[in-house]
Every structure is written in C-alpha cells, then in structure tokens.
Amino acid sequence: MLTGKAKASFEKWLHETELRSDSVETLTSHEIYYYSIKWLDDIGLVSEIRTTYYDGYHFTWHLNISSPIRSEYGFETREEALRDLIINCNKILNQKQLV
C-alpha cells in the first residue's frame, strides 16, 4: 500500500514515534491500518470513514485537507474503504516534499 517517500516517512515515524523496529512488510494488515491512521493524523492528513445506507451499508472515506477529497464511490466494507484511503494518501504524499 505504501511506496516511495510515503513508505520511508511512515517507517521513520514508526521507529521514532511508536518505537517499533518493524518494517512495513512485517506488520499485519490490521497493524498497518492502525498505524497508518495515526501517522496520517500526525502529518496533517486527517481522515474519516463514513457509513451511508442505500440498499445496504456502504463505507466512504473523506480526507480533510485544504481542498478536501473523498472516495468516488461506496465500499462494501470499512476495510476496503480504509485500504483505498491509504492508497490515495500514498499517491498524494509521494507527490509532496516529505521531511
């Protein structure tokens, strides 16, 4: 899910803030989701997973940045929405200058 500058920034944050020596490859999917949300919050990419109901529950994500963006469609599970959010944040971060 994370690549390039975003992955390097995440791993640096993981080592310094969470005192974990793991690399992204050794984390479980639940750990990646958990730590990714904490990391995104810390670097200013605050997000939400929202639930709507039409013909069943659907999950969408919203990213609260200077020009807010949201998922284009609903996902069947919260995990699918969260994965898509992380993938989109990865694209945004790899285009930015990260410390």
WODA-V527989 format. One record per backbone hydrogen bond with DSSP energy under -1.0 kcal/mol. NH is the residue of the N-H (numbers start at 1). CO is the residue of the C=O. E is the energy in kcal/mol with one decimal. If there is no record, write none. Layout:
nh = (NH | NH)
co = (CO | CO)
e = (E | E)
//
This chain:
nh = (7 | 8 | 9 | 10 | 11 | 12 | 13 | 14 | 15 | 16 | 17 | 20 | 26 | 27 | 32 | 33 | 34 | 35 | 36 | 37 | 38 | 39 | 40 | 41 | 42 | 43 | 44 | 45 | 48 | 50 | 52 | 54 | 58 | 59 | 60 | 62 | 63 | 64 | 65 | 69 | 71 | 75 | 81 | 82 | 83 | 84 | 85 | 86 | 87 | 88 | 89 | 90 | 91 | 92 | 93 | 94)
co = (3 | 4 | 5 | 6 | 7 | 8 | 9 | 10 | 11 | 12 | 13 | 14 | 23 | 24 | 28 | 29 | 30 | 31 | 32 | 33 | 34 | 35 | 36 | 37 | 38 | 39 | 41 | 40 | 62 | 60 | 58 | 56 | 52 | 75 | 50 | 48 | 69 | 46 | 63 | 63 | 61 | 59 | 77 | 78 | 79 | 80 | 81 | 82 | 83 | 84 | 85 | 86 | 87 | 88 | 89 | 90)
e = (-1.3 | -2.1 | -2.6 | -2.5 | -2.7 | -2.2 | -2.5 | -2.9 | -2.2 | -2.5 | -3.3 | -1.9 | -1.5 | -1.2 | -2.5 | -2.3 | -2.6 | -3.0 | -2.4 | -2.1 | -1.7 | -2.7 | -3.0 | -2.3 | -2.2 | -1.9 | -1.3 | -2.9 | -2.1 | -3.2 | -2.9 | -2.4 | -2.7 | -2.7 | -2.5 | -2.3 | -3.3 | -3.2 | -1.3 | -1.7 | -2.4 | -2.8 | -1.8 | -2.7 | -2.5 | -2.2 | -2.2 | -2.4 | -2.2 | -2.3 | -2.6 | -2.4 | -1.7 | -2.1 | -3.1 | -2.2)
//
